[in-house]
Amino acid sequence: MYGSLRREQPNHGLLSHARFLGEARTVPSYDLTKVDGFLALIPGERGIGGELYEVDHALLVQLDEFEGAAYVREAIELSDGQQPFAYVLSAPIA
């Protein structure tokens, strides 16, 4: 997680039962932009820091609903070679 779901951020409560796996960083293929005051992951040329969590199917469904249609869940690449899922902005902003 890279935004409001991280520890000590306003929406972290959604992850209260998820297992924290540690800090993570993407390969330099992403960037962040703000959408309605929240950070959104987009393609770019930077490495983005965040947190990695293990979530079950039920929580994944909740997170999909929370993120909504503006985001798509897709595999991203971390600097250590892992390929977890993250929520990426689904359409370019105008």
C-alpha positions in Angstrom: 0.0 0.0 0.0 1.3 3.4 -0.9 -1.3 5.9 0.3 -4.1 6.3 2.8 -4.1 2.6 3.7 -0.6 2.7 5.1 0.1 2.6 8.9 -0.8 5.8 10.7 -2.9 7.0 7.7 -6.7 7.6 7.8 -7.9 4.5 6.1 -5.5 2.0 7.6 -8.3 0.5 9.7 -9.4 -1.5 6.7 -6.1 -3.4 7.0 -6.4 -4.0 10.8 -6.6 -7.8 10.3 -4.1 -8.0 7.4 -0.6 -9.3 8.0 2.1 -6.6 7.6 4.9 -8.1 5.5 7.2 -5.1 5.5 8.3 -2.0 3.7 8.6 -2.3 -0.1 9.8 -0.2 -3.1 8.8 -0.5 -6.8 11.2 -0.6 -9.7 11.6 2.8 -11.3 8.5 2.4 -13.5 5.9 4.3 -11.5 4.9 7.7 -10.2 2.3 9.2 -7.9 -0.3 11.8 -8.6 -3.1 13.3 -6.5 -6.7 12.5 -7.3 -9.4 14.2 -5.0 -6.7 14.7 -2.4 -5.5 11.1 -2.4 -2.4 9.5 -3.9 -2.8 7.4 -7.1 -0.2 5.1 -8.6 0.5 5.7 -12.3 3.1 4.7 -14.8 6.2 6.8 -14.6 10.0 6.6 -14.0 10.3 6.6 -10.2 10.6 4.0 -7.6 7.7 4.3 -5.1 7.9 3.3 -1.5 5.1 1.6 0.4 4.0 -1.2 2.6 3.3 -4.8 1.7 0.4 -6.8 3.3 -1.0 -10.3 3.1 -4.7 -10.2 2.6 -7.4 -12.9 2.3 -10.0 -13.0 -0.4 -12.7 -11.4 1.7 -10.5 -8.4 2.5 -9.5 -8.2 -1.2 -13.1 -7.8 -2.2 -13.5 -5.0 0.4 -10.5 -3.3 -0.9 -11.7 -3.5 -4.5 -15.0 -1.9 -3.4 -13.1 0.8 -1.3 -10.8 1.7 -4.3 -13.8 1.8 -6.7 -13.9 2.0 -10.5 -11.2 4.7 -10.7 -8.5 2.1 -9.8 -7.6 -1.3 -11.2 -5.8 -4.0 -9.2 -2.8 -5.2 -11.1 0.6 -6.9 -10.5 3.4 -4.4 -10.1 7.1 -5.1 -9.9 9.1 -4.5 -6.7 12.8 -3.8 -6.5 13.4 -7.2 -5.0 11.7 -9.0 -7.9 8.3 -9.7 -6.1 5.2 -9.0 -8.1 2.4 -8.2 -5.7 -0.9 -6.6 -6.6 -1.5 -2.8 -6.2 -4.2 -0.4 -7.1 -3.2 1.7 -10.1 -5.2 4.6 -11.5 -7.3 3.0 -14.3 -7.6 6.1 -16.6 -5.4 9.1 -17.2 -6.5 12.2 -15.4 -7.3 15.3 -17.5 
